[in-house]
């Protein structure tokens, strides 16, 4: 089962882990990743705005989850991504992967995050005291993606 959600509100990590586990006694590992809005080193960020293309974004996240399942033997996958206006320290994204063995869950979780950062149709705008700017994909994130190919 894959749970894909684009939402404006926060999420409860414990509740989502319980849902992903679903009392499956065959699972030996559940890996979670929570991404947060962080203040930038060079300028004080006041907030971040995330936009997406409804319908297209959910489909892209499902494709990423399906790709992970084709590479590793996984149980449930959860991808929750927030949109709208977010403040520093707010949760942005939750990825949960489950499997019989930890290596598959760790690798799949990292794979999903790398693909989310570069392939998912989200647009981020940082708001600082000196203005606002759209965030571009970092070269380091592109290199991480290349390592999966």
C-alpha positions as CSV (number, residue, x, y, z in Angstrom):
1,X,0.0,0.0,0.0
2,X,1.2,3.5,-0.8
3,X,-0.1,6.5,0.9
4,X,0.4,9.7,-1.1
5,X,-0.9,13.0,0.3
6,X,-0.4,16.6,-0.6
7,X,-1.8,18.8,2.2
8,X,-1.6,22.2,3.9
9,X,-1.7,20.9,7.5
10,X,0.9,19.2,9.5
11,X,1.2,15.5,10.1
12,X,1.5,13.2,13.1
13,X,4.6,11.1,12.7
14,X,3.5,8.4,15.2
15,X,0.1,8.0,13.7
16,X,1.6,7.7,10.2
17,X,4.2,5.1,11.3
18,X,1.3,3.1,12.9
19,X,-0.6,3.2,9.6
20,X,2.5,2.2,7.6
21,X,3.2,-0.7,9.9
22,X,-0.4,-1.9,9.8
23,X,0.4,-4.7,12.3
24,X,2.3,-6.5,9.6
25,X,4.4,-9.0,11.5
26,X,6.6,-9.6,8.4
27,X,8.1,-6.2,8.6
28,X,11.5,-5.9,10.3
29,X,12.2,-2.2,9.5
30,X,10.4,1.1,9.2
31,X,12.5,4.1,8.2
32,X,11.2,7.7,8.5
33,X,12.4,11.0,7.1
34,X,11.0,14.3,8.1
35,X,12.1,17.4,6.2
36,X,11.7,20.8,8.0
37,X,11.8,24.4,6.9
38,X,15.2,25.7,8.0
39,X,16.6,29.2,8.2
40,X,19.1,29.9,5.5
41,X,22.7,30.7,6.5
42,X,23.0,33.8,4.4
43,X,19.7,35.5,5.1
44,X,17.0,35.2,7.7
45,X,14.1,33.5,6.1
46,X,10.7,34.6,7.4
47,X,8.6,31.9,5.6
48,X,8.5,29.6,2.6
49,X,5.7,29.1,0.1
50,X,5.3,25.8,-1.6
51,X,3.2,25.4,-4.7
52,X,2.2,22.4,-6.8
53,X,0.1,21.3,-9.7
54,X,-2.8,19.3,-8.3
55,X,-3.3,16.0,-9.9
56,X,0.1,16.0,-11.6
57,X,2.0,16.2,-8.3
58,X,0.2,13.2,-6.8
59,X,0.8,11.2,-10.0
60,X,4.5,12.1,-9.9
61,X,4.8,11.0,-6.3
62,X,3.0,7.7,-7.0
63,X,5.5,7.1,-9.9
64,X,8.4,7.7,-7.5
65,X,6.9,5.3,-4.9
66,X,6.4,2.7,-7.6
67,X,10.0,3.1,-8.8
68,X,11.2,2.5,-5.2
69,X,9.1,-0.7,-5.0
70,X,10.5,-1.9,-8.3
71,X,14.1,-1.6,-6.9
72,X,13.6,-2.9,-3.4
73,X,11.4,-5.4,-1.7
74,X,9.2,-3.0,0.3
75,X,6.1,-3.1,2.3
76,X,4.2,0.2,2.7
77,X,5.4,3.6,1.5
78,X,4.1,6.9,2.8
79,X,4.8,10.2,1.2
80,X,3.2,13.3,2.7
81,X,4.3,16.7,1.3
82,X,2.9,20.0,2.5
83,X,2.1,23.0,0.4
84,X,1.1,26.6,1.2
85,X,2.8,29.0,3.5
86,X,5.2,27.4,6.0
87,X,7.2,28.9,8.8
88,X,10.8,28.1,9.9
89,X,10.8,24.8,11.8
90,X,7.5,23.6,10.2
91,X,7.3,20.1,8.8
92,X,7.5,20.0,5.0
93,X,7.7,16.3,4.0
94,X,7.4,12.9,5.6
95,X,8.6,9.7,3.9
96,X,8.1,6.3,5.5
97,X,9.4,3.1,4.0
98,X,9.0,-0.4,5.4
99,X,10.6,-3.7,4.6
100,X,11.7,-7.0,6.0
101,X,15.3,-5.7,6.3
102,X,16.6,-2.3,7.2
103,X,19.0,-1.9,4.2
104,X,16.1,-1.8,1.8
105,X,14.1,0.7,3.9
106,X,17.1,3.0,4.3
107,X,18.0,2.9,0.6
108,X,14.5,3.3,-0.6
109,X,13.8,6.3,1.7
110,X,17.0,8.0,0.5
111,X,16.0,7.3,-3.1
112,X,12.5,8.8,-2.6
113,X,13.9,11.9,-1.0
114,X,16.5,12.4,-3.8
115,X,13.7,12.0,-6.4
116,X,11.3,14.3,-4.5
117,X,13.9,17.1,-4.4
118,X,14.6,16.9,-8.2
119,X,11.7,15.3,-10.0
120,X,8.5,16.2,-8.1
121,X,6.6,19.2,-9.4
122,X,6.8,21.5,-6.4
123,X,7.9,25.1,-6.5
124,X,9.4,26.7,-3.5
125,X,9.7,30.4,-2.8
126,X,11.8,31.7,0.1
127,X,10.7,34.9,1.8
128,X,13.4,36.9,3.6
129,X,13.6,40.3,5.1
130,X,15.4,41.5,1.9
131,X,12.8,40.0,-0.5
132,X,11.7,36.7,-2.0
133,X,13.2,34.3,-4.5
134,X,12.2,31.0,-6.2
135,X,14.5,28.1,-5.2
136,X,16.4,26.3,-7.9
137,X,17.4,22.7,-7.8
138,X,20.9,22.4,-6.4
139,X,23.8,20.8,-8.3
140,X,24.5,18.6,-5.3
141,X,20.9,17.3,-5.5
142,X,21.3,16.6,-9.2
143,X,24.5,14.6,-8.5
144,X,22.7,12.5,-5.9
145,X,20.0,11.7,-8.5
146,X,22.6,10.7,-11.1
147,X,24.0,8.2,-8.6
148,X,20.7,6.3,-8.7
149,X,20.8,6.0,-12.5
